[in-house]
Amino acid sequence: MRRTLLTLASIALLSFGIFAHASTINPGIYNLDNALVSGYAVTGTVTLNGAGNVTLANLVFNDPGVANQGLPTFNQVFITNVYNGLGQNYITSTSGSGQISLFFNTAANANGNLGLCLGSAQCGTSPGTVGASSLQIYGFYNSATGSNPGLANTNFTSGYLTQADASATALTPEPSSLFLLGTGIIGLAGLSRLMKPSARFGGAETAEEVLAKDDASA
């Protein structure tokens, strides 16, 4: 009974150390790379917390055709939500020029990046979950150039988030990561000990062999 309980406890610690750590992403600053809308790049950075919410943003739409006293900059996080492996964020402009719907997978792809949700493709961990990343520029009037229709809500055609200086983050584990790693090591140590012959019976021999010898000598 005692051996069974020790086995279950070791497996539980090992599982906790592995799966709890895998359920979070690295918080920090992420660059928006290879992000295109109507052939023009959207560049800049967003800051993510451990759950995948955008807490800060500084994004620029590099289309000179819709410039109104400078290229449109989006730096106000209006709504942020994470569910089913999907980060859902609405980022607006302080100048009132438009908004970006920034949807992305909170699980990294094979390259370690967080891919943007594009079009009607599956996004997140739940089947049927979709949410296209898009950008909209509101129409405006500029006294120097006249009326500008802006840009209707338009989907991103590509893009992903890459953590800035990810190597430095990896070299400095957070306390919670160290705790989870420790629980995994304890679980492995417990399983390793249980797989060895019991020290109570001489180590090299099984319990049955020792008991048989005792019966024969009696």
C-alpha positions as CSV (number, residue, x, y, z in Angstrom):
1,M,0.0,0.0,0.0
2,R,2.8,2.4,0.9
3,R,4.6,1.6,-2.3
4,T,1.5,2.3,-4.3
5,L,1.0,5.7,-2.6
6,L,4.6,6.7,-3.3
7,T,4.3,5.7,-6.9
8,L,1.1,7.8,-7.3
9,A,2.6,10.8,-5.5
10,S,5.7,10.7,-7.7
11,I,3.7,10.5,-10.9
12,A,1.5,13.4,-9.7
13,L,4.6,15.6,-9.0
14,L,6.1,14.8,-12.3
15,S,2.9,15.6,-14.2
16,F,2.4,18.8,-12.3
17,G,6.0,19.9,-13.1
18,I,5.5,19.2,-16.9
19,F,1.9,20.2,-17.7
20,A,1.6,23.3,-15.4
21,H,4.7,24.8,-17.0
22,A,3.5,24.1,-20.6
23,S,0.2,25.9,-20.0
24,T,1.8,29.4,-19.9
25,I,3.7,31.5,-22.4
26,N,6.8,33.7,-21.8
27,P,5.7,37.2,-20.8
28,G,7.5,40.1,-22.3
29,I,7.9,42.2,-25.4
30,Y,7.1,40.7,-28.8
31,N,7.9,42.1,-32.2
32,L,5.2,41.9,-34.9
33,D,7.0,40.5,-37.9
34,N,6.1,39.9,-41.6
35,A,2.6,41.4,-40.9
36,L,0.9,42.7,-44.1
37,V,-2.4,44.4,-44.7
38,S,-3.2,45.3,-48.4
39,G,0.5,44.8,-49.2
40,Y,1.7,47.2,-46.6
41,A,3.6,46.3,-43.4
42,V,2.3,46.7,-39.9
43,T,5.3,47.0,-37.6
44,G,6.0,47.5,-33.9
45,T,5.7,45.7,-30.6
46,V,3.2,44.4,-28.1
47,T,3.8,43.4,-24.5
48,L,2.2,40.1,-23.3
49,N,1.6,38.9,-19.8
50,G,1.9,35.2,-18.8
51,A,-1.7,34.5,-19.9
52,G,-1.2,35.9,-23.3
53,N,-3.1,39.3,-22.9
54,V,-1.7,42.3,-24.6
55,T,-0.9,44.9,-21.9
56,L,1.0,47.5,-24.0
57,A,1.1,48.1,-27.8
58,N,2.9,50.4,-30.2
59,L,2.0,49.4,-33.8
60,V,2.3,51.4,-37.0
61,F,0.5,50.9,-40.4
62,N,3.1,51.8,-43.0
63,D,0.8,52.9,-45.8
64,P,1.6,56.5,-46.8
65,G,-1.7,56.7,-48.7
66,V,-3.7,56.9,-45.5
67,A,-1.2,59.1,-43.6
68,N,-2.9,62.0,-41.8
69,Q,-0.3,64.0,-39.9
70,G,1.9,61.0,-39.8
71,L,1.4,57.3,-40.3
72,P,-1.4,55.7,-38.2
73,T,-0.1,54.5,-34.8
74,F,-2.1,52.1,-32.6
75,N,-1.1,52.2,-29.0
76,Q,-4.3,51.9,-26.9
77,V,-5.3,48.4,-25.7
78,F,-9.1,48.7,-25.8
79,I,-10.1,45.0,-25.2
80,T,-8.0,42.0,-24.3
81,N,-9.1,38.5,-23.8
82,V,-7.7,34.9,-23.9
83,Y,-9.7,31.8,-24.4
84,N,-9.3,28.3,-26.0
85,G,-5.6,29.1,-26.9
86,L,-6.7,32.3,-28.7
87,G,-5.5,35.8,-27.8
88,Q,-8.2,38.4,-28.8
89,N,-7.1,42.0,-28.7
90,Y,-8.5,45.3,-30.0
91,I,-5.9,48.1,-30.2
92,T,-7.0,51.6,-31.1
93,S,-5.2,54.8,-32.1
94,T,-5.0,57.8,-29.8
95,S,-5.6,60.1,-32.8
96,G,-8.9,58.3,-33.6
97,S,-7.6,57.1,-37.0
98,G,-8.7,53.4,-36.6
99,Q,-8.2,50.1,-34.9
100,I,-6.4,46.8,-35.1
101,S,-8.0,43.5,-34.2
102,L,-5.0,41.4,-33.2
103,F,-5.9,37.7,-32.8
104,F,-3.1,35.1,-32.4
105,N,-2.4,31.6,-31.1
106,T,-1.0,31.6,-27.6
107,A,0.8,28.3,-28.2
108,A,4.1,28.8,-30.1
109,N,4.6,27.1,-33.5
110,A,7.6,24.9,-34.5
111,N,9.7,28.1,-34.9
112,G,8.8,29.4,-31.4
113,N,6.6,32.2,-32.8
114,L,2.9,33.0,-32.0
115,G,1.1,33.0,-35.3
116,L,-1.6,35.5,-36.1
117,C,-5.1,34.2,-36.9
118,L,-5.6,34.7,-40.6
119,G,-8.9,34.7,-42.5
120,S,-11.2,31.8,-41.6
121,A,-8.5,29.3,-40.7
122,Q,-8.6,27.4,-37.4
123,C,-7.1,29.4,-34.6
124,G,-6.6,28.4,-31.0
125,T,-7.1,25.0,-29.4
126,S,-10.9,24.5,-29.8
127,P,-12.2,23.2,-33.1
128,G,-14.2,25.9,-34.8
129,T,-12.5,28.8,-33.0
130,V,-11.6,31.5,-35.6
131,G,-10.9,35.2,-35.4
132,A,-9.3,37.0,-38.3
133,S,-6.7,39.7,-37.5
134,S,-7.7,42.8,-39.3
135,L,-7.0,46.6,-39.5
136,Q,-9.3,49.5,-40.2
137,I,-8.5,53.2,-40.9
138,Y,-11.5,55.6,-40.5
139,G,-12.2,58.1,-43.2
140,F,-11.0,61.6,-42.5
141,Y,-10.6,65.0,-44.0
142,N,-7.2,66.7,-44.3
143,S,-7.3,70.4,-45.2
144,A,-4.1,70.0,-47.1
145,T,-5.0,66.9,-49.1
146,G,-8.7,66.8,-49.0
147,S,-11.0,63.9,-48.2
148,N,-9.5,60.5,-47.6
149,P,-11.7,57.4,-47.5
150,G,-9.4,55.5,-45.2
151,L,-9.3,51.8,-45.4
152,A,-12.3,49.4,-44.8
153,N,-11.8,46.6,-42.3
154,T,-9.2,44.5,-44.0
155,N,-7.7,41.1,-42.9
156,F,-4.0,40.5,-42.4
157,T,-2.5,38.2,-45.0
158,S,0.5,37.1,-42.9
159,G,2.2,37.8,-39.6
160,Y,3.5,36.4,-36.3
161,L,4.8,37.6,-33.0
162,T,8.4,36.9,-32.0
163,Q,9.7,37.4,-28.5
164,A,12.4,40.1,-28.3
165,D,15.6,38.8,-26.8
166,A,14.1,35.4,-26.1
167,S,17.6,33.9,-25.3
168,A,18.0,36.3,-22.4
169,T,14.6,35.4,-21.0
170,A,15.4,31.7,-21.2
171,L,18.7,32.1,-19.3
172,T,16.8,33.7,-16.3
173,P,14.0,31.4,-15.2
174,E,11.2,33.0,-13.1
175,P,10.7,31.6,-9.6
176,S,7.5,29.8,-10.6
177,S,9.3,28.0,-13.4
178,L,12.1,26.9,-11.0
179,F,9.4,25.5,-8.6
180,L,7.7,23.6,-11.4
181,L,11.0,22.2,-12.6
182,G,11.8,21.1,-9.0
183,T,8.6,19.2,-8.7
184,G,9.3,17.4,-11.9
185,I,12.8,16.4,-10.6
186,I,11.3,15.2,-7.3
187,G,8.8,13.1,-9.2
188,L,11.6,11.5,-11.4
189,A,13.7,10.8,-8.3
190,G,10.8,9.1,-6.6
191,L,10.1,6.9,-9.6
192,S,13.8,6.0,-9.9
193,R,14.0,4.9,-6.3
194,L,10.9,2.8,-6.6
195,M,12.3,1.0,-9.6
196,K,15.4,-0.1,-7.7
197,P,15.5,-3.3,-5.4
198,S,14.5,-2.4,-1.9
199,A,17.3,-1.5,0.5
200,R,15.5,-3.4,3.3
201,F,16.4,-6.6,1.5
202,G,20.1,-6.1,0.7
203,G,19.6,-4.0,-2.4
204,A,20.9,-6.6,-5.0
205,E,18.4,-9.3,-4.1
206,T,14.6,-9.2,-4.3
207,A,12.4,-9.5,-1.2
208,E,11.3,-12.9,-2.3
209,E,14.8,-14.3,-2.5
210,V,15.8,-13.0,0.9
211,L,12.6,-14.5,2.5
212,A,13.3,-17.8,0.8
213,K,16.8,-17.9,2.3
214,D,15.4,-17.1,5.7
215,D,12.9,-20.0,5.5
216,A,15.6,-22.4,4.3
217,S,18.0,-21.6,7.2
218,A,15.2,-21.9,9.8
